[in-house]
């Protein structure tokens, strides 16, 4: 899985969640997009399923606490995809 593929999946899902809004980049903060912790959890679970990835609970918990930007989500998925 390439970084571009992961990035595209993250951007597409967020855009769908925001009803087609795509005026954000990798550095956009998730809260600026109106996403709360529950939305971020849903994003992570959906993207893991879509990309066929599984993270350990501790890794997911860390991500829920530290994900602040769109790029954070991409980096997390790339990281767990290496296992």
C-alpha positions in Angstrom: 0.0 0.0 0.0 1.4 3.3 -1.0 1.3 6.6 0.8 -0.7 8.1 -2.1 -3.3 5.3 -1.9 -3.8 5.8 1.8 -3.9 9.6 1.5 -6.5 9.3 -1.3 -8.6 6.9 0.8 -8.5 9.3 3.8 -9.4 12.3 1.7 -12.2 10.6 -0.1 -13.8 9.3 3.1 -13.6 12.6 4.9 -15.0 14.3 1.8 -17.9 11.9 1.8 -18.4 12.3 5.5 -18.5 16.1 5.0 -21.0 15.7 2.1 -18.7 16.4 -0.7 -16.7 19.2 0.9 -13.1 18.9 -0.3 -11.6 22.2 0.6 -9.0 20.8 3.0 -5.5 19.6 2.8 -3.2 17.3 4.8 -2.5 19.9 7.4 -6.1 20.7 8.1 -7.0 20.1 11.7 -9.9 17.6 12.1 -11.7 19.9 14.5 -11.6 22.6 11.9 -13.6 20.2 9.7 -16.2 19.8 12.5 -15.1 16.3 13.4 -15.3 15.3 17.1 -13.7 12.3 18.8 -16.5 10.0 17.8 -16.2 11.0 14.2 -12.4 10.4 14.3 -13.0 6.9 15.8 -15.5 6.1 13.0 -13.0 7.4 10.4 -10.2 5.2 11.8 -12.4 2.0 12.0 -13.9 2.6 8.5 -10.5 3.2 6.9 -9.0 0.2 8.6 -11.8 -1.9 7.2 -11.6 -0.3 3.7 -7.8 -0.8 3.6 -7.8 -4.3 5.1 -5.8 -3.2 8.2 -6.0 -4.1 11.8 -4.5 -2.2 14.7 -3.9 -3.3 18.2 -6.3 -1.6 20.7 -3.4 0.3 22.3 -2.4 1.7 18.9 -6.0 2.8 18.2 -6.2 4.4 21.6 -3.0 6.3 21.0 -4.4 7.5 17.6 -7.7 8.6 19.1 -5.7 10.7 21.6 -3.2 12.2 19.1 -4.9 12.5 15.7 -5.2 16.2 15.1 -4.8 16.6 11.3 -5.8 14.8 8.2 -2.1 13.8 7.7 -2.1 12.2 11.2 -4.7 9.7 10.0 -2.8 8.8 6.9 0.5 8.4 8.8 -1.3 6.1 11.4 -2.7 3.9 8.7 0.6 3.6 6.9 2.3 2.7 10.2 -0.1 -0.1 11.0 0.0 -1.3 7.3 3.6 -2.1 7.7 3.0 -5.0 10.1 
